[in-house]
């Protein structure tokens, strides 16, 4: 709704690999490891550079919201993620031979599923096209 959109419009999240790994229980890290994965600030709401359409930039790496206490930020981000991943908002691809799937990382949350590399064969190739998206700090 409009009130929720207004609430999140200007929020900036802190993304770090340490957050997503911490959710899995990997919390014992050296000071050097922590220094290597300092959070990157990303605007929560982004506008697509071609279509102009807005989207929410969520990931398991998002562990905080600038200016918010950590517990409240994590609850809020969890709630947003739960809404975004409700079954009616999720596309699951059922693979068939010769399928090719392409998505726009700028506006699609995606997750890999388990792959049985003993019984199945796949040819997976990844292409990355450089873009002009900036972190919140770079845009400031």
Beta strands, then each sheet from edge to edge (+ up, - down):
strand 1: 12-15
strand 2: 40-43
strand 3: 45-47
strand 4: 54-56
strand 5: 62-65
sheet 1: 2+ 1- 5+
sheet 2: 3+ 4-
end
